[in-house]
Amino acid sequence: MSEILGAGNTLGSYALVIAVYAALFVVIRYAGGRVELNFVRTYWVLFFGWALGVFVGNYLFYRLGVMSFLPWLNNFIHTFVWIGLCLGSLYAGAHGKPALEQFALFAIFSFIVKWAEHEILGTWEMDRFFFIRGNLAYITGWSLMDGLYPVISAFGLGVISKFVRGVVRP
């Protein structure tokens, strides 16, 4: 069961993580992160692309030794609920903003989530980010990588929009 929930975690622990996601989602929505009608197909393309890709990627990175193991439930809610639903909504509202602002928004929100998951579930516990030592470097490093979500999304949507009708090209 520890591979699914993580050592010492309960469904109550996960409910608390979902509450953190929900609180941040309220902030995202308040700041304009609404999915406009013309962006719905784009939102779902981003949702499935990021959620599936990162779910598999997190496990592969663990196997390669560059990420700590995320228990399966943590990996699932982190990728499908946080990255798929919440960051997708953030991108829907932020994709027209300056690149540095987008980077900061994604990196800051990701840092808050990783820190919360670390404190509540005991995950994101690796003691280095590649060659930089320390758990804070690990959490910060992956959060900064998440700041690249808008750039990677814009590139991917540019390619996908050539093949899928209705995908908004930023």
Secondary structure, DSSP 4 states (H G I P E B T S, - for coil): -HHHH-TT--HHHHHHHHHHHHHHHHHHHHTT----GGGHHHHHHHHHHHHHHHHHHHHHHHHHTSSPPPPHHHHHIIIIIIIIIIIHHHHHHHTTS-HHHHHHHHHHHHHHHHHHHHHHH--S--SEETTEESHHHHHHHHHHHHTTHHHHHHHHHHHHTTTSTT----
